[in-house]
Amino acid sequence: MVRHSLSTLPAMGENLDDLTSACVHCGFCLPACPTYALTGDENDSPRGRIHLMRQVITGQADLDPAVAEHVDSCLGCLSCVSACPSGVQYDRIIEEFRPKVEQAYAEPRGDALFRRLVFALFPHPLRLRVAALGAVAYRRTGGAALVRSSGLLRRFPRLGAMEALMPPTTLRTAWRSSAPHNPARGARRRTVGLVAGCVQRVFFGDVNAATVRVLQAEGCDVEVPAQGCCGALSLHAGREDEARRHARRMIDAFDEGEGLDAVVVNVAGCGSTLKEYGALLAGDPAYADRAAAFAAKVRDVSEVLDDLEPVAERHPVPARVAYHDACHLAHGQGVRAQPRRVLAGIPDLTLVEPAEAAFCCGSAGIHNLVRPEAAEQLGRRKAERIRATDPDLVATGNPGCLLQIRRYLDEGDQPPIPVVHPVEIVDASIRGLRLNPRRARRRTPRGEA
């Protein structure tokens, strides 16, 4: 059995000791934790993981495969942070400890090659665009049917998960880019920069386009500088050095946000990391101040729209919309009311709340790729809660959640329910577009759609 003592790992520091000692093991985190809900194992709960990590950092135990497995199985959804009455900073604890697990067990874990593939692809928009070409060919040439019938995806569940989550992209969508300068319509009220994202710009370019249009309609000049990955995927997976490299490049791309009233992001996971740049680069003399200044300007698009008194007319959207709280928006950034208020301002729109609206859907960065079985259980649980509200649309502010929820809502014989970003609904309302295909299918006679 492989074991690692503190002497064989980078120093974890007194800070982690202080952070873990704040936990009083009250148990309020247990019902909020998705992995504990699945296994019922105390070691798969936040307080259980804190106990294990504390034993390692105080020298009472080694970082062995069992400890590594319990820590690695954490989704990093941060639901426990919201639930904790003692203010334990589990987000900081797991982000500081997880790199030690990643370094010590990347190879013994047995999925190092797959993880390298993920991180060689997803944080690189150009590579993703090339992959999108392959995805289009895979579907159009019959390759998908051939691979599925071969049983290959059942033998390799991680590849099966990646295939199942593949968005139905087109060449137009994959290669679409936002213009670098997008002037406000009417009087300019603010100047903002837009973080384009990686998966977002390639597979969900329509969301970026909607974001730009809505901000323009509300009087914002929107700047979209050439940029790379923000580092969120790397940071959440314990690849800190890689995340810092991405963060430095992002700050350089925006030149500290000089002249911008806000740096706008429409991806919950990216926004959570962007707001942490000050802490992430606090030890970097060349970037510490710049990172803090940049992070202070980061706002989710729902925060910006909620702050602005609407000037663009909202046309009716007659639909029941189930809103799902993306974990890194609700728990990571504390942004819950703003997207609901923005949607509630649309005439004829009825906002419905699924049970466990803030419970993780199982996407969690790359969790649904590296741990597909657990992610499947959580995805089906989320789909069941959403369907119980009988919605016409589902809205969520993160592409990973969107793909995960769409996958399990589309299962079985029940009619599919469209899953969209909230800003797409606002955009449709401002433009007077019909955005309710499910209700249209229910009520429109054949041949009149």
Protein Blocks (a to p, Z undefined) as FASTA:
>chain_A
ZZddfklpccebjmlmmmmmmpgonopmmmmpmklmmnopaklpfklmmmmmmmmmnopa
ccdfklmmmmmmpgolommmmmpmnlpafklmmmmmmmmmmmmmmmmnopmmmmmmmmmm
mmmmklmmmmmmmmmmmmmnommmmmmmnommmmmmmlmmmmmmpccddfklmmgccdfb
dcdehjafbdcdddebjmlmmmmmmmmmmmmmmmmmnopacdddddddehlmmmmnopak
lmmmmmmmmmmmnnnogoiabdcdfbfklmmmmmmmmmmmmmmmklmmmmmmmmmmgccf
klmmmmpccfbdcddddddddddddfklmmmnopaklmmmmmmmpghiacdddehklgce
hlnomlmmmmmmlmmmmmmmmmmmmmmnopabdcdfbfklmmmmmmmmmgcjbdcddddd
fklmmmmmmnopacdfklmmmmmcghiZZ
